[in-house]
Amino acid sequence: MSKEILDNVKEYYGTVLQKSCDLKSDVCCTAKTRVMTKSAKEALALVHEDVDSRYYGCGLIVPECLEGMKILDLGSGAGKDSYVLSRLVGEQGHVTGIDMTDGQLDVARKYQQYHAGKFGFSKPNTDFVKGFIENLGAAGLADNQFDLIVSNCVVNLSPDKRAVLAEACRVLKEGEEFFFGDMYADRNQSEEIRQNKMLWCEGFGGSLWWEDLYKIAAEVGFSRPRLFAAAKINVTNAELEAIIGDSQFASVTYRLFKLPHTNEPVTEVVYNGGITDFEDSFKLDHEWTFNKGEAQVVSGEVATILKTSRFASKFTLTATDRQPAYNEVSRARIGLGALDF
Ligand SMILES: C[S@@+](CC[C@H](N)C(=O)[O-])C[C@H]1O[C@@H](n2cnc3c(N)ncnc32)[C@H](O)[C@@H]1O
């Protein structure tokens, strides 16, 4: 693992940046391209100003069906996503944030009691631990410990993405998912971009070519990445723009599921409703949206997700001889190309 990169990133997020607007791109504003749920909006309104103003993510990361979940937030920073999620999991749930930068952890820890009070909880349901996301074991995180893992604009900063994904897969319970927002590129980065300290710290230098994510995910034991949302990122600094040239970047939200080794067969599924904020319709990814009461034939992998994840109690699954409406895998290869690039 490159200590120099980690030290640069620590310095950048610990001392160089003080507020969201200090970033040199509009990455934090890509959130506006996504619909925020009523519950998330209510939670966000209660987040302390000091936490909110130190937000460096790319879109608020709020998956569905959170009640009672034990969540891990990789690179939790000042804690904005962690606190929104801590309200949504409720008093019986828990959010652990992990970050390597003391300045960020200090802000997050300072407001634990404050947020518990605002949310009407008898005690905080959060903790913020110091550590590297490439080595969660060193921070004391055990195998199959979490119901859900999230992250917001952090994986791209790591010099060792394979280690991050492998560790996330290890600490996640089977059937569940790593739901994360991150920066991706339409190509491998040139050495000039990778070696530029500010471009790395802003997330551009370490952005994976999105095709590489598919390879790494498979190698470490995750299912094929499911694209949830994407928005183009604009660099707002002329000097950095000149180095980047015509490379394109996007803020992307992916779901990676840790599934059992054998898939279900092709199956007919019906969404029965019951997911908070998504009573009428639930979007799994850009390929699959399930309207309440409507039967759809899905691939074996989607059937496995719906059978083994926290969404299981919201769906009825029935064996069928029919085939899915389209070949999922060939459509997925279009990937980001179908969206903003
Ligand atoms: C772009 S900020 C995002 C913070 C937060 N998720 C948010 O949305 O505001 C990146 C954060 O990840 C942390 N970070 C970056 N690389 C890390 C690593 N390898 N291990 C642990 N934390 C890391 C930084 O310290 C910083 O707080």
The ligand as an SDF file (V2000), in Angstrom:
LIG
                    3D

 27 29  0  0  0  0  0  0  0  0999 V2000
  -13.9420   12.4860   -0.0490 C   0  0  0  0  0  0  0  0  0  0  0  0
  -13.9300   12.2920    1.7030 S   0  0  0  0  0  0  0  0  0  0  0  0
  -15.5390   11.6150    1.9430 C   0  0  0  0  0  0  0  0  0  0  0  0
  -15.9640   11.6530    3.3770 C   0  0  0  0  0  0  0  0  0  0  0  0
  -17.4120   11.2880    3.6070 C   0  0  0  0  0  0  0  0  0  0  0  0
  -17.7150    9.9480    3.1240 N   0  0  0  0  0  0  0  0  0  0  0  0
  -18.3110   12.3150    2.9710 C   0  0  0  0  0  0  0  0  0  0  0  0
  -19.1190   11.9370    2.1220 O   0  0  0  0  0  0  0  0  0  0  0  0
  -18.1880   13.4950    3.3220 O   0  0  0  0  0  0  0  0  0  0  0  0
  -12.8580   10.9470    1.9150 C   0  0  0  0  0  0  0  0  0  0  0  0
  -12.6860   10.4800    3.3360 C   0  0  0  0  0  0  0  0  0  0  0  0
  -12.1280    9.1630    3.2740 O   0  0  0  0  0  0  0  0  0  0  0  0
  -11.0610    9.0680    4.1720 C   0  0  0  0  0  0  0  0  0  0  0  0
  -10.1210    8.1070    3.5840 N   0  0  0  0  0  0  0  0  0  0  0  0
   -9.5230    8.1750    2.3800 C   0  0  0  0  0  0  0  0  0  0  0  0
   -8.7630    7.1020    2.1510 N   0  0  0  0  0  0  0  0  0  0  0  0
   -8.8760    6.3180    3.2560 C   0  0  0  0  0  0  0  0  0  0  0  0
   -8.3190    5.0750    3.6300 C   0  0  0  0  0  0  0  0  0  0  0  0
   -7.5000    4.4270    2.8160 N   0  0  0  0  0  0  0  0  0  0  0  0
   -8.6600    4.5580    4.8370 N   0  0  0  0  0  0  0  0  0  0  0  0
   -9.5130    5.2210    5.6650 C   0  0  0  0  0  0  0  0  0  0  0  0
  -10.0550    6.4140    5.3740 N   0  0  0  0  0  0  0  0  0  0  0  0
   -9.7590    6.9560    4.1730 C   0  0  0  0  0  0  0  0  0  0  0  0
  -10.4980   10.4740    4.2790 C   0  0  0  0  0  0  0  0  0  0  0  0
   -9.8250   10.6410    5.4930 O   0  0  0  0  0  0  0  0  0  0  0  0
  -11.7450   11.3180    4.1580 C   0  0  0  0  0  0  0  0  0  0  0  0
  -12.3230   11.5750    5.4010 O   0  0  0  0  0  0  0  0  0  0  0  0
  1  2  1  0
  2  3  1  0
  2 10  1  0
  3  4  1  0
  4  5  1  0
  5  6  1  0
  5  7  1  0
  7  8  2  0
  7  9  1  0
 10 11  1  0
 11 12  1  0
 11 26  1  0
 12 13  1  0
 13 14  1  0
 13 24  1  0
 14 15  1  0
 14 23  1  0
 15 16  2  0
 16 17  1  0
 17 18  1  0
 17 23  2  0
 18 19  1  0
 18 20  2  0
 20 21  1  0
 21 22  2  0
 22 23  1  0
 24 25  1  0
 24 26  1  0
 26 27  1  0
M  CHG  2   2   1   9  -1
M  END
$$$$
